[in-house]
Amino acid sequence: MSILIYTEHQDGKFKKNSLEAISYGVAIATQTGTDAYALVAGSTSATLSDLGNYGVKKVFHVATDNNNLSDTKFMSALVAQVAQEQQTDLVIFSNTLSAKGIAPRVAVKLKAGMISGAVDLPDTSNGFIVKKNVFSGKAVTEIKVLTANKVITLNANAFEVKETGGSAEIINLTPTLPVSSITITAVNKTAGEIPLAEAERVISGGRGLKGPENWGMIEELAKLTGAATACSRAVADAHWRPHHEHVGQTGLAISPNLYFAVGISGAIQHLAGVNRSKTIVVINKDPEAPFFKAADYGIVGDAFEVMPKIIQAVKELG
Ligand SMILES: Cc1cc2nc3c(=O)[nH]c(=O)nc-3n(C[C@H](O)[C@H](O)[C@H](O)COP(=O)(O)OP(=O)(O)OC[C@H]3O[C@@H](n4cnc5c(N)ncnc54)[C@H](O)[C@@H]3O)c2cc1C
């Protein structure tokens, strides 16, 4: 079995999620005694051979207009064709928004069994068994993939980036590709913020903060700790914060190393999007708030008294 890792890039850089996917693919290759290769499409100012530093031996590069990277039909044709031509039988993606569109299409084209949202290395001692979270993160299931070809998407922050040293050989490929059916007319980016989906730390606020005018302390703590900001759905619905910050069952599902929840009750629909976080800290004035059951650390107190003290303490720590 050899392994192909679709490696996303943005603004000239490889995203941390992509490097996690590479490290994951390389670890499976080591475990099964095979090779792992990266696939990069489009142009990036990053040096492709540097991906060898994460353990891949070769980087397959397909030149294409970067606008095509958002076209899931186009990209699934590209990835599937490279997988077929290079005879790789496991294709790995980071479980990003774009991979959610591309990976299932690749699985259909390759007649592959697919696992979305893997959270650990597969058990390859007797077949190929992959772990993933189910029931909004309340349980973990193990799924045996029986097909010869396999597609896996890896959850963000589920596997650590590992630097191995080394440089990869770059191989330029020119697969026969369909004409993209999409024309991108404008790209609007939220500038200067840490993308919530891949943030390692998240400071989040709920209705307990009383109004949008009180978000200064959330933003200040986020800035001091290099965190992204998030909110409950109640907050986004009230237009206190933009909807792209809303986490939960109907919002973004995230898995940062630290989720810091201020004035959020911890309703089941909210927990569904955040309970994969490694460490959860909750500040709530109600000791019976359900969020405390999911918290690693809890502070029972008024956010307007507690937050300034935490901000001060973080400042003193430098
Ligand atoms: C189908 C469906 C899908 C949903 N999807 C989502 C989703 O994706 N994400 C989501 O978040 N919600 C979702 N909800 C809504 C969810 O059920 C809750 O209503 C919502 O999460 C509540 O938001 P909240 O905790 O900010 O507000 P509240 O429930 O009003 O809780 C506010 C909390 O702040 C505390 N508090 C008040 N004042 C202070 C203070 N001064 N200091 C400290 N603490 C204080 C209170 O004790 C309380 O626990 C969904 C609901 C449904 C029915």
The ligand as an SDF file (V2000), in Angstrom:
LIG
                    3D

 53 58  0  0  0  0  0  0  0  0999 V2000
  -31.6870   22.2550   16.5620 C   0  0  0  0  0  0  0  0  0  0  0  0
  -30.8400   23.1570   17.4310 C   0  0  0  0  0  0  0  0  0  0  0  0
  -29.5310   23.3870   17.0580 C   0  0  0  0  0  0  0  0  0  0  0  0
  -28.7340   24.2180   17.8290 C   0  0  0  0  0  0  0  0  0  0  0  0
  -27.4100   24.4160   17.4750 N   0  0  0  0  0  0  0  0  0  0  0  0
  -26.6270   25.1350   18.2800 C   0  0  0  0  0  0  0  0  0  0  0  0
  -25.2340   25.2970   17.9790 C   0  0  0  0  0  0  0  0  0  0  0  0
  -24.7240   24.8240   16.9570 O   0  0  0  0  0  0  0  0  0  0  0  0
  -24.4800   26.0120   18.8350 N   0  0  0  0  0  0  0  0  0  0  0  0
  -24.9770   26.5790   19.9850 C   0  0  0  0  0  0  0  0  0  0  0  0
  -24.2200   27.2320   20.7100 O   0  0  0  0  0  0  0  0  0  0  0  0
  -26.2790   26.4560   20.2820 N   0  0  0  0  0  0  0  0  0  0  0  0
  -27.1070   25.7560   19.4580 C   0  0  0  0  0  0  0  0  0  0  0  0
  -28.4330   25.6620   19.7700 N   0  0  0  0  0  0  0  0  0  0  0  0
  -28.9510   26.4570   20.8710 C   0  0  0  0  0  0  0  0  0  0  0  0
  -28.6830   25.8460   22.2330 C   0  0  0  0  0  0  0  0  0  0  0  0
  -29.7000   24.9340   22.5530 O   0  0  0  0  0  0  0  0  0  0  0  0
  -28.6450   26.9570   23.3060 C   0  0  0  0  0  0  0  0  0  0  0  0
  -29.8690   27.6630   23.2850 O   0  0  0  0  0  0  0  0  0  0  0  0
  -27.5130   27.9680   23.1450 C   0  0  0  0  0  0  0  0  0  0  0  0
  -26.2830   27.2670   23.0110 O   0  0  0  0  0  0  0  0  0  0  0  0
  -27.4650   28.8670   24.3610 C   0  0  0  0  0  0  0  0  0  0  0  0
  -26.4540   29.8230   24.2110 O   0  0  0  0  0  0  0  0  0  0  0  0
  -25.7510   30.4250   25.5000 P   0  0  0  0  0  0  0  0  0  0  0  0
  -25.2220   29.3380   26.3430 O   0  0  0  0  0  0  0  0  0  0  0  0
  -24.8380   31.4890   25.0130 O   0  0  0  0  0  0  0  0  0  0  0  0
  -26.9750   31.1990   26.2230 O   0  0  0  0  0  0  0  0  0  0  0  0
  -27.8130   30.8440   27.5070 P   0  0  0  0  0  0  0  0  0  0  0  0
  -28.4440   29.5200   27.4200 O   0  0  0  0  0  0  0  0  0  0  0  0
  -28.6800   32.0220   27.7360 O   0  0  0  0  0  0  0  0  0  0  0  0
  -26.7380   30.7260   28.6710 O   0  0  0  0  0  0  0  0  0  0  0  0
  -26.0180   31.8130   29.1880 C   0  0  0  0  0  0  0  0  0  0  0  0
  -25.1400   31.2910   30.3170 C   0  0  0  0  0  0  0  0  0  0  0  0
  -24.3760   32.3660   30.8320 O   0  0  0  0  0  0  0  0  0  0  0  0
  -24.3590   32.2880   32.2480 C   0  0  0  0  0  0  0  0  0  0  0  0
  -24.1630   33.6450   32.7460 N   0  0  0  0  0  0  0  0  0  0  0  0
  -25.0740   34.6680   32.7790 C   0  0  0  0  0  0  0  0  0  0  0  0
  -24.4800   35.7780   33.2390 N   0  0  0  0  0  0  0  0  0  0  0  0
  -23.1860   35.4670   33.5020 C   0  0  0  0  0  0  0  0  0  0  0  0
  -22.0970   36.1890   34.0230 C   0  0  0  0  0  0  0  0  0  0  0  0
  -22.1980   37.4860   34.3270 N   0  0  0  0  0  0  0  0  0  0  0  0
  -20.9220   35.5500   34.1940 N   0  0  0  0  0  0  0  0  0  0  0  0
  -20.7860   34.2210   33.8810 C   0  0  0  0  0  0  0  0  0  0  0  0
  -21.8080   33.4790   33.3870 N   0  0  0  0  0  0  0  0  0  0  0  0
  -22.9890   34.1010   33.2050 C   0  0  0  0  0  0  0  0  0  0  0  0
  -25.6780   31.6840   32.6330 C   0  0  0  0  0  0  0  0  0  0  0  0
  -25.5740   31.0460   33.9070 O   0  0  0  0  0  0  0  0  0  0  0  0
  -25.9190   30.6950   31.5000 C   0  0  0  0  0  0  0  0  0  0  0  0
  -25.3860   29.4170   31.8150 O   0  0  0  0  0  0  0  0  0  0  0  0
  -29.2520   24.8350   18.9950 C   0  0  0  0  0  0  0  0  0  0  0  0
  -30.5940   24.5860   19.3590 C   0  0  0  0  0  0  0  0  0  0  0  0
  -31.3700   23.7620   18.5790 C   0  0  0  0  0  0  0  0  0  0  0  0
  -32.7850   23.4920   18.9990 C   0  0  0  0  0  0  0  0  0  0  0  0
  1  2  1  0
  2  3  1  0
  2 52  2  0
  3  4  2  0
  4  5  1  0
  4 50  1  0
  5  6  2  0
  6  7  1  0
  6 13  1  0
  7  8  2  0
  7  9  1  0
  9 10  1  0
 10 11  2  0
 10 12  1  0
 12 13  2  0
 13 14  1  0
 14 15  1  0
 14 50  1  0
 15 16  1  0
 16 17  1  0
 16 18  1  0
 18 19  1  0
 18 20  1  0
 20 21  1  0
 20 22  1  0
 22 23  1  0
 23 24  1  0
 24 25  2  0
 24 26  1  0
 24 27  1  0
 27 28  1  0
 28 29  2  0
 28 30  1  0
 28 31  1  0
 31 32  1  0
 32 33  1  0
 33 34  1  0
 33 48  1  0
 34 35  1  0
 35 36  1  0
 35 46  1  0
 36 37  1  0
 36 45  1  0
 37 38  2  0
 38 39  1  0
 39 40  1  0
 39 45  2  0
 40 41  1  0
 40 42  2  0
 42 43  1  0
 43 44  2  0
 44 45  1  0
 46 47  1  0
 46 48  1  0
 48 49  1  0
 50 51  2  0
 51 52  1  0
 52 53  1  0
M  END
$$$$
